[in-house]
C-alpha cells in the first residue's frame, strides 16, 4: 500500500483513511493510537475495553461518531468468513443476539 495511513489503521485492513487523525483510541492498558474516524472506529470495535477521545483539534463530535460507529462494526472487519462466536460479532449484534435468547 503506497498511501500513508493513520497509526490506527491495521496493516491487514485494506481500506483508506477518511481524513486526518482526529481521535485517540486507547486499549484497556492505556496503549493508544491516533486515528481518522474510519480507522478509529474499526480499531475500537476490535478492542475489548477500549476507549476513544477526541484529539485537541478534532471536529466537534468526532469521538462520539467513532464510538457510535464502532458499536455496529465487527472486530477485525477485514477478516473474511463466517462469524458465529460472540467474540466475532459487533457489540450491537451481541446485544441483539442476547435479547433473542
N, C-alpha and C positions, 0 to 999 in steps of 0.2 A: 504494500500500500504506500503510495508516494505522498499523499497529503498528510501533513502534521495534524494529529488529533489531540484532544484534551487528555489529561492524565487519567480521567475516569473511564476512558474507552478501553475495554478489554482487547488484547491483541487478536483474539479469535472472532471478535464482533466485527462484521464487515460494513456496518453502517457508518455514514459520515456524521460529523458533528453538525448541530443545528445552530451554531453560533459560538461565541467565546465562552470560556468558563465563567459561570455565574453562581455556582453553588459549591459547597464543600460537603462531601459525603464522608461520614465517619463510621467505622465499624464499632463493634462492642468494646474494643480495647483502645479506641480513640485514634487508630491509624486512619488516615484520610487521603482523599484525592479530590482535587478541584475538577469540576466537570461542566460541560454545557448541559442544558436542561435534558436533552435526549439521553446522553450517556450517564448523567447523574441519576436519572430515573431507572435506567437499566441496571446500574450498579446497586442502587438502593434496593431494588427488587431482588437482587441476588444475595443480599446480606441478611443474616439473622441478627436482629438487634441493632440495625443501622439507623443513623440519624442524618438529617440534612439541614444545612444552614446556608442562608444567602451570603455571598461574598459582599464586602462593603459597597462595591459599585454595581451590585446586581439590580436588575429592574424590579420594581415592586411586585411582590407575589411569586418570585421565581422559586423559592424553596417550597411554597405551598403547591405550586404546579408540579414540581418534581415529586413531592410526597404523594399527591393525588394520582399522578400517572403511574408511579411505582406500584400502587395498590392493585392494578389490573395487569401488570406485566409479570410473566412467569420468570422464575430465576433462570439466569443464563439463557435468554431467549434465542440466541443464535444456535443453540444445540437442537438438532432435529430429532424427531422420534416421538413415540407415544409418551404421554405424561399421565401417570395414574397414581403415583405416590403423593402423599400430602406435601412433601418437601419439594415436589416438582410443579406444584400449582401456584398460581398467583394468590396473594392474600385474599383477594375477593373470591376467587374460585374456592379456596379453602373454607371461607366463611359460609358460602352458599352450599357447599357440599355438607358441611356440618349441620346446617339448618334442615337439610333434607333427610338426614339420618334419624 
